[in-house]
Amino acid sequence: MNTQEFKHFVWIALAALLATASIRPVLAENALGKNNNHTGFLVLAADRGFVGNEEINDAFNAFAKEHNAALIFVTDERTQKYLKDGLDTLLHNGAEQIAVIPLFVSAATPRYRLARKLLEDEKLGLPVTYSHPYGESFFAVEDLADQFRTIQNPADTAVVVVGYGATDDDSRQKMQADWQRIASQAAAGFNFASLQTVIAHEGKGEDAKLRTAELKQALADGKDKRKGKTIVVPFHFGPKLDSMMSFDASLKRLLPSGVRLFSNAADSQYLTVWLQREANRNQPLAAENIGVIFLAHGSDFNWNETMREAVEPLAKNYKFEFAFSMADQPTIERAIRKLEQRGAQAAVIVRVFGTEQSFRKNVERMTGLDIETGSQNHAAHAGHDHDHHGTASPAARIRTVLPIQSVGGLGSNPLFAEALLDRARTLSKSPAHDTVILVAHGSGDDRQNEQWYKTLEALAEHMRQAGGSEFQAIKVATWREDWPDKGAPWIKKIRTLVEDAKKHGGRAIVIPARTTGQGFEKKFLAGLDYDLGSGFAPHPLFVRWMDEQIKAGAAQLIQTQYLFSPSLAQMHTD
């Protein structure tokens, strides 16, 4: 990995700021201290007036304590002066490149477009990169969802989410598309009676009167015409000069009778965490700063320790934490917080399960990858029909300073196949006469079980290509062990395979295609004569597989480090 461009950044503590979080994100200190100023972080935000700007300042100042950073409040062309001052400060402090972090809900917000133009006019002789705006992160979705979680009887509630900052119909339409995306993602699982978004214009004079009338009418149109209630949820970085002179105060005066107004969820305690994460996404990633979360099913102490010991050779290269569970969110969050405390710069969650889809959706949802990578459509629990995560309302995602990627699933990986072949060779005394029988957990769902079967067939073919053709045969089958009615025919089939192995003067070599250890082979094959192997770990090839997974996750993290936004010309033609 390339670590030559920059030194490491400093991590800071957020315990006081995040005191209300049940498990709080922590910023651990980096040994390089405050000397790491090679990247200047330019945070852009819309001018909100005194109190609103102070709220943004509070989040920014906690971030800027340990970073070469400047905050620019965007008003109009006069912003150029403050932009120059901010850039001069960053350069004076040693910046060799500028990373722009836009604290805007939408890239279509006119003030953000203006800031982009002013910055491009500066024609800096050093690299400038742009992170995605706050509104394109899962943090924005969760900040809005936090408000939704306080709504009682959501099925009887019409929700109107109000944004702010358009200056014409074109910007309003583009901004509304972004707000609608965020609102729809945040509302998933709440089953509101209806969900609408409205974008308010900024401006003065006669146009402002017209736009205010339009906003008042839009709010009236959003009111539930049935017996249910209507709640307006402001979500914006709009004006807040003081507690009385604010956009929300004006909005309240426009509400139809019987409609409630919630507080603005965009004023979030997690803005500092988001800023820190964006900074972490814009620095080089060294192996020793990668946190690895080893996510496997788990069992008793012996099973868990076997898996810990299996990856011990990698512990000197990476920061390891373990989360033995079927993707239990509190267990995974605990591992993430421990990595934060240990000073990890990013985290790779390696899913050590039989198939690539096992618990993938769960992990991607809880870490926000479903929002930021568009992976919401992946099937959950493929290969497992258990669901221990059902709740009355959607759980909050894990907001962390660590950029996260998730990889894994053994599937038909050639290393897995070679390790299983090695197990069979160790047990066999006469390969030419012996039959290898690969067995796996399977599924209660017929379609998913068929996928298991195809995976086993692919493993068997890898084994044959790796020299396994020396055996009399390699057979495959699934136990479907958690579903007695569907499993009974398969148990009978496997017992027959074991008996048939004797026909050629050999015996059956039963190899569990599992992450480690064995399943219920001894129970299901009671009374038969056969040799029984064990699963993938511990094995040198398992260490190699694990290392490859970590490197694959790190490569994905590196791909998202430098996030070049579209050119200004492209933005104006979108």
C-alpha positions in Angstrom: 0.0 0.0 0.0 1.2 3.5 -0.8 2.1 5.4 2.4 4.6 7.8 0.9 2.4 10.7 0.0 1.4 11.8 3.4 2.0 11.1 7.1 -0.8 9.9 9.4 -3.4 12.1 10.8 -4.1 12.8 14.5 -7.2 11.3 16.1 -9.0 13.2 18.8 -11.4 12.2 21.6 -15.2 12.9 21.3 -16.4 11.4 24.5 -17.8 14.7 25.9 -19.5 15.6 22.6 -21.1 12.2 22.2 -22.1 11.6 25.8 -25.6 10.7 24.8 -24.6 7.9 22.5 -25.0 4.4 24.0 -21.7 3.3 22.6 -19.8 6.4 21.6 -17.5 6.9 18.7 -14.0 7.6 19.9 -11.1 9.4 18.2 -7.8 7.9 19.2 -4.6 9.9 19.1 -2.0 9.2 16.5 1.7 9.3 17.5 2.5 11.8 14.7 0.7 14.6 16.7 -0.2 17.9 15.1 2.7 18.0 12.7 0.7 16.2 10.0 -0.7 19.2 8.1 0.1 18.0 4.5 -3.6 17.9 3.7 -5.6 21.1 4.3 -9.3 20.4 4.9 -11.6 23.1 3.6 -15.1 22.8 5.1 -17.8 24.6 3.1 -21.1 25.5 4.8 -24.0 27.8 4.0 -24.2 31.0 6.1 -27.0 30.5 8.6 -26.7 33.5 10.8 -25.2 33.8 14.2 -26.7 30.9 16.2 -26.8 28.5 13.2 -23.1 29.3 12.4 -22.2 28.8 16.0 -23.7 25.3 15.9 -21.7 24.5 12.9 -18.6 26.0 14.5 -19.0 23.8 17.5 -18.9 20.7 15.3 -16.0 22.1 13.3 -13.9 23.2 16.2 -13.8 19.8 17.7 -12.6 18.5 14.3 -10.1 21.3 13.7 -8.2 20.7 17.0 -6.2 18.0 15.4 -6.4 18.9 11.7 -5.2 21.6 9.4 -8.7 22.9 8.6 -10.6 26.0 7.7 -14.3 26.6 7.7 -15.9 28.9 5.1 -19.5 30.2 5.4 -20.8 30.8 2.0 -23.0 33.9 1.3 -22.4 35.5 -2.1 -19.5 36.8 -4.1 -18.1 38.4 -0.9 -17.2 34.9 0.2 -14.2 35.1 -2.1 -12.3 37.1 0.5 -12.9 34.6 3.3 -12.1 31.8 0.9 -8.7 33.3 0.1 -8.1 33.8 3.9 -8.9 30.2 4.6 -6.8 28.9 1.8 -3.9 31.1 2.9 -4.2 29.6 6.4 -4.1 26.1 5.2 -1.1 26.7 3.0 0.7 28.6 5.7 0.2 25.5 8.0 1.8 23.3 5.4 -1.0 22.1 3.2 0.3 20.4 0.0 -3.2 19.5 -1.2 -6.7 20.6 -0.4 -9.6 18.3 0.5 -12.9 20.0 0.3 -15.6 18.7 2.6 -19.1 20.1 1.7 -21.4 20.5 4.6 -24.4 20.7 2.3 -27.4 18.4 2.0 -27.4 18.6 -1.8 -24.6 19.2 -4.4 -27.3 21.2 -6.3 -27.6 23.8 -3.5 -26.8 27.2 -5.2 -24.4 28.3 -2.4 -22.4 25.1 -2.8 -22.2 25.7 -6.6 -21.1 29.2 -5.9 -18.4 28.1 -3.5 -17.1 25.6 -6.2 -16.9 28.3 -8.8 -15.1 30.7 -6.4 -12.6 28.0 -5.5 -12.0 27.1 -9.1 -11.4 30.8 -9.8 -8.5 30.7 -7.4 -6.5 28.4 -9.8 -4.5 26.9 -7.0 -1.2 25.3 -8.0 -1.9 22.2 -5.9 -4.3 19.2 -6.0 -7.9 19.9 -4.9 -10.2 17.0 -4.2 -13.9 17.0 -3.2 -15.6 14.7 -0.8 -19.3 13.8 -1.3 -21.6 16.3 0.4 -23.0 15.4 3.8 -26.4 14.6 2.2 -24.8 11.8 0.2 -23.6 10.1 3.4 -25.6 7.6 5.5 -25.1 10.1 8.4 -27.7 12.4 6.8 -30.1 9.5 6.5 -29.6 8.5 10.1 -29.9 12.1 11.3 -33.3 12.4 9.7 -34.3 8.8 10.8 -33.5 9.9 14.4 -36.4 12.3 14.1 -38.7 9.7 12.6 -38.0 7.3 15.5 -39.7 9.8 17.9 -43.0 9.7 15.9 -45.6 7.6 17.5 -48.1 5.6 15.4 -46.2 6.2 12.1 -48.8 4.3 10.1 -51.3 7.0 11.0 -48.9 9.8 10.3 -48.3 11.9 7.1 -44.8 13.2 7.1 -43.6 16.3 5.2 -39.8 16.9 5.2 -38.8 20.5 4.5 -35.5 21.5 3.0 -34.1 25.0 2.3 -31.9 26.9 -0.1 -33.3 26.8 -3.6 -33.0 30.1 -5.7 -35.0 29.1 -8.8 -37.1 26.3 -10.2 -34.1 24.4 -11.6 -32.2 24.3 -8.3 -35.4 23.4 -6.4 -36.1 20.4 -8.7 -32.6 19.0 -8.4 -32.5 19.6 -4.6 -35.9 18.0 -4.2 -34.6 14.9 -5.8 -31.8 14.7 -3.3 -34.1 15.4 -0.3 -36.6 12.8 -1.6 -33.9 10.2 -1.8 -32.7 10.9 1.8 -36.2 11.0 3.2 -37.2 7.8 1.5 -34.1 6.0 2.7 -34.6 7.4 6.3 -38.3 6.4 6.2 -37.7 2.8 5.2 -39.3 0.5 7.6 -41.5 3.1 9.4 -44.5 2.7 7.1 -45.7 6.2 7.3 -49.2 7.0 5.8 -47.4 9.3 3.3 -44.1 10.9 2.9 -43.5 14.1 0.9 -40.6 16.6 0.6 -40.8 20.3 0.0 -37.9 22.7 -0.7 -38.1 26.3 0.4 -36.5 29.1 -1.5 -34.3 31.7 -0.1 -34.6 35.3 -1.3 -36.0 38.7 -0.7 -38.6 41.1 -2.0 -41.6 40.2 -4.1 -40.1 36.9 -5.2 -39.8 35.9 -1.5 -43.5 36.6 -1.0 -44.4 34.5 -3.9 -42.2 31.6 -2.8 -43.6 31.8 0.8 -47.1 31.5 -0.6 -46.0 28.5 -2.6 -44.5 26.9 0.5 -47.6 27.6 2.5 -49.7 25.9 -0.2 -47.3 22.9 -0.4 -47.6 22.4 3.4 -51.4 22.5 3.1 -51.3 20.0 0.3 -49.2 17.7 2.4 -51.7 17.6 5.3 -53.3 14.2 5.8 -56.9 14.6 4.6 -58.0 11.6 6.6 -58.2 11.3 10.4 -54.5 10.8 10.8 -52.0 13.4 12.0 -49.5 15.4 9.9 -45.9 16.2 11.1 -43.6 18.6 9.4 -39.9 17.7 9.8 -37.4 20.4 8.9 -34.1 19.0 7.6 -31.7 21.7 6.4 -28.8 24.0 7.1 -31.1 27.1 6.8 -31.2 30.4 8.6 -31.0 30.5 12.4 -30.0 34.0 13.5 -31.3 33.3 17.0 -34.0 31.1 18.6 -36.8 33.4 17.3 -35.4 34.6 13.9 -35.0 31.4 12.0 -36.4 29.5 9.1 -38.1 27.0 11.4 -39.8 29.8 13.3 -41.1 31.2 10.0 -42.1 27.8 8.9 -44.1 27.2 12.1 -46.2 30.3 11.2 -47.1 28.8 7.9 -48.4 25.5 9.1 -52.1 24.6 8.6 -54.0 24.1 11.8 -53.5 20.7 13.5 -50.0 20.2 11.9 -47.0 19.7 14.2 -43.5 20.9 13.6 -40.5 18.9 14.8 -37.1 20.3 15.5 -34.4 20.4 12.8 -32.6 17.0 12.8 -29.7 18.4 10.7 -28.3 20.1 13.8 -26.7 16.8 14.8 -24.1 15.8 17.4 -22.7 13.5 14.7 -21.5 16.2 12.4 -18.0 16.1 14.0 -17.9 12.3 13.5 -18.9 12.8 9.9 -16.1 15.4 9.4 -13.6 13.1 11.0 -14.6 10.2 8.8 -14.3 12.3 5.7 -10.8 13.3 6.8 -9.9 9.7 7.3 -11.1 8.9 3.8 -8.6 11.5 2.5 -5.4 10.1 4.0 -3.1 7.2 3.0 -4.0 3.8 4.4 -1.1 1.8 6.0 -1.5 -1.8 6.9 -0.8 -1.2 10.6 -3.7 1.2 10.7 -6.3 -1.1 9.3 -8.7 -2.5 11.8 -10.1 -5.9 11.0 -13.4 -7.2 12.4 -13.5 -11.0 12.2 -17.2 -11.8 11.9 -18.0 -15.5 12.3 -20.9 -17.5 13.6 -19.3 -18.4 16.9 -19.9 -21.2 19.3 -18.4 -22.2 22.7 -15.1 -21.1 24.0 -13.2 -23.8 22.2 -14.7 -23.0 18.8 -14.1 -19.3 19.3 -10.5 -19.8 20.4 -9.8 -22.0 17.5 -10.8 -19.2 15.1 -8.8 -16.6 17.1 -5.7 -18.8 16.9 -6.3 -19.5 13.2 -5.6 -15.8 12.3 -2.9 -15.2 14.9 -0.2 -15.0 12.2 -1.9 -11.8 10.9 -2.3 -10.1 14.3 1.2 -8.5 13.9 0.1 -6.8 10.6 -3.4 -5.6 11.5 -5.5 -4.5 14.5 -7.9 -7.5 15.0 -11.2 -7.5 16.9 -13.7 -10.4 16.9 -17.5 -10.3 16.7 -18.6 -13.9 17.0 -22.3 -13.7 16.1 -24.8 -14.0 13.3 -24.1 -10.3 12.5 -25.5 -9.0 15.8 -25.2 -5.2 15.5 -24.3 -4.5 19.2 -21.5 -7.1 19.0 -20.2 -5.5 15.8 -20.5 -2.0 17.2 -18.5 -3.1 20.2 -15.7 -4.2 17.9 -15.8 -0.9 16.0 -15.5 1.2 19.1 -12.6 -0.9 20.3 -10.9 -0.3 17.0 -11.5 3.5 17.4 -9.9 3.4 20.8 -6.9 1.5 19.4 -6.3 4.2 16.8 -7.4 2.4 13.7 -7.8 4.5 10.6 -10.3 2.4 8.8 -12.0 -1.0 9.3 -12.6 -4.1 7.1 -15.3 -6.4 8.3 -14.5 -9.9 7.1 -17.6 -12.1 7.0 -16.3 -15.7 7.7 -19.4 -17.6 6.6 -20.1 -20.3 4.0 -21.5 -18.0 1.3 -20.8 -14.5 0.1 -24.4 -13.4 0.7 -24.6 -14.8 4.3 -25.4 -11.8 6.5 -24.0 -9.4 3.9 -27.2 -7.3 3.8 -27.2 -7.0 7.6 -23.6 -5.8 7.8 -24.0 -3.4 4.9 -27.1 -1.9 6.4 -25.7 -1.4 9.9 -22.6 0.3 8.6 -24.3 2.5 6.1 -22.8 0.7 3.1 -26.4 0.1 1.9 -26.8 3.8 1.5 -23.4 4.8 0.2 -22.8 1.9 -2.2 -26.3 1.3 -3.3 -26.3 -2.3 -2.2 -29.8 -2.3 -0.6 -31.0 -5.1 -3.0 -28.6 -7.8 -1.8 -30.4 -10.8 -0.3 -30.1 -11.2 3.4 -29.1 -14.3 5.2 -28.5 -16.3 2.0 -27.8 -19.8 3.3 -29.3 -19.1 6.7 -33.0 -18.8 7.3 -32.7 -17.5 10.8 -33.5 -13.8 11.5 -32.8 -12.6 15.0 -32.8 -9.0 14.1 -36.5 -8.1 13.7 -37.5 -4.9 15.5 -40.6 -2.8 15.7 -38.7 0.1 14.0 -35.5 0.2 12.1 -32.4 0.2 14.3 -30.0 3.2 14.0 -26.9 2.5 11.8 -23.5 2.7 13.4 -22.0 6.1 13.0 -18.3 6.0 13.3 -15.2 7.9 12.4 -13.9 4.8 10.6 -14.5 4.3 6.9 -15.7 0.7 6.6 -15.8 -1.9 4.0 -17.2 -5.4 4.2 -15.9 -8.5 2.4 -16.0 -12.2 2.8 -17.9 -15.4 2.3 -16.0 -18.6 1.5 -18.1 -19.7 -1.4 -16.1 -21.8 -3.9 -12.9 -20.0 -3.2 -9.9 -22.1 -4.6 -8.0 -21.7 -1.3 -11.0 -23.2 0.5 -11.1 -26.1 -2.0 -7.3 -26.7 -1.7 -7.5 -26.8 2.1 -10.4 -29.3 2.0 -8.5 -31.4 -0.5 -5.5 -31.4 1.9 -7.9 -32.6 4.7 -8.9 -35.5 2.5 -5.4 -36.4 1.5 -4.3 -36.5 5.1 -7.0 -39.1 5.9 -6.9 -41.3 2.9 -4.7 -44.4 2.7 -5.7 -45.3 -0.8 -7.0 -42.3 -2.8 -7.6 -44.3 -6.0 -10.2 -46.4 -4.1 -11.6 -43.8 -1.6 -14.5 -41.4 -2.2 -14.5 -37.9 -0.9 -17.9 -36.6 0.2 -18.1 -32.8 0.7 -21.0 -31.9 3.0 -22.4 -28.5 4.0 -25.0 -27.0 6.2 -27.5 -26.2 3.4 -30.7 -24.2 3.7 -34.4 -24.7 4.3 -35.2 -22.6 1.2 -35.1 -24.9 -1.9 -33.6 -22.2 -4.1 -30.9 -21.3 -1.6 -30.1 -24.9 -1.0 -29.6 -25.4 -4.7 -27.1 -22.5 -4.5 -25.3 -24.4 -1.7 -25.2 -27.5 -3.9 -23.8 -25.6 -6.8 -21.1 -24.1 -4.5 -20.1 -27.5 -3.4 -19.9 -28.7 -7.0 -17.7 -25.8 -7.8 -15.5 -26.6 -4.8 -15.3 -30.3 -5.9 -14.2 -29.1 -9.4 -11.5 -26.9 -7.9 -10.3 -29.9 -5.9 -10.2 -32.1 -9.0 -8.2 -29.4 -10.9 -5.8 -29.2 -7.9 -5.0 -32.9 -8.1 -8.1 -34.4 -6.5 -8.8 -36.6 -9.5 -6.5 -39.1 -7.8 -9.6 -40.1 -5.7 -12.1 -42.6 -6.9 -14.7 -39.8 -6.8 -15.7 -36.5 -5.1 -19.3 -36.3 -4.2 -21.3 -33.4 -2.7 -24.5 -33.0 -0.6 -26.1 -30.7 2.0 -27.5 -31.8 5.3 -30.2 -29.1 5.6 -29.7 -29.9 9.2 -31.9 -27.2 10.8 -35.0 -28.4 8.9 -35.7 -32.0 9.8 -38.5 -32.6 7.2 -36.3 -31.4 4.3 -33.1 -32.8 5.8 -34.2 -36.4 6.2 -34.0 -37.3 2.5 -30.5 -35.7 2.3 -29.3 -37.6 5.4 -30.5 -40.8 3.8 -28.7 -39.8 0.5 -25.4 -39.1 2.3 -25.6 -42.4 4.3 -26.0 -44.2 0.9 -23.0 -42.4 -0.5 -20.9 -43.5 2.5 -22.0 -47.1 2.0 -21.4 -47.0 -1.8 -17.8 -45.9 -1.2 -17.0 -49.5 -0.1 -17.9 -50.9 -3.5 -14.5 -50.1 -5.0 -12.6 -51.5 -2.1 -12.2 -48.1 -0.5 -14.0 -46.0 2.1 -15.7 -42.7 2.5 -13.7 -39.6 3.4 -16.3 -37.1 4.8 -15.1 -33.5 4.7 -17.3 -30.8 6.2 -17.2 -27.7 3.9 -17.4 -25.4 7.0 -15.4 -22.5 8.3 -13.9 -24.7 11.0 -14.5 -28.0 12.8 -17.4 -30.3 12.2 -21.2 -30.4 12.2 -23.6 -33.2 13.0 -21.7 -35.8 10.9 -21.2 -38.2 13.8 -24.9 -38.0 14.7 -26.3 -38.3 11.1 -23.8 -41.1 10.1 -24.0 -43.1 13.3 -23.3 -46.8 12.8 -21.4 -46.3 9.5 -17.7 -46.8 8.8 -16.0 -43.7 7.4 -13.2 -41.1 8.1 -14.2 -37.6 9.1 -12.2 -34.5 8.4 -12.7 -30.9 9.5 -13.4 -27.5 8.0 -11.2 -24.7 6.7 -9.6 -23.2 9.8 -7.0 -23.5 11.2 -4.9 -24.0 8.0 -2.1 -22.0 6.3 -4.5 -21.5 3.4 -7.1 -20.0 5.7 -4.5 -17.4 6.8 -3.8 -16.7 3.2 -7.6 -16.4 2.4 -8.1 -14.0 5.3 -5.1 -11.9 4.3 -6.5 -11.7 0.7 -9.9 -10.6 2.0 -8.4 -7.9 4.2 -6.3 -6.6 1.3 -9.4 -6.6 -1.0 -11.3 -4.6 1.6 -8.4 -2.2 1.9 -8.3 -1.8 -1.8 -12.0 -0.8 -1.8 -11.3 1.7 0.9 -8.5 3.2 -1.1 -10.7 3.5 -4.1 -13.0 5.8 -2.1 -10.3 7.9 -0.5 -10.1 10.6 -3.1 -13.6 11.5 -4.2 -13.5 13.8 -7.2 -16.8 15.5 -7.6 -18.0 16.3 -11.2 -16.5 19.4 -12.7 -18.5 22.6 -12.3 -19.3 22.5 -16.0 -20.9 19.1 -15.5 -22.8 20.2 -12.4 -24.4 23.0 -14.4 -25.5 20.7 -17.2 -26.9 17.9 -14.9 
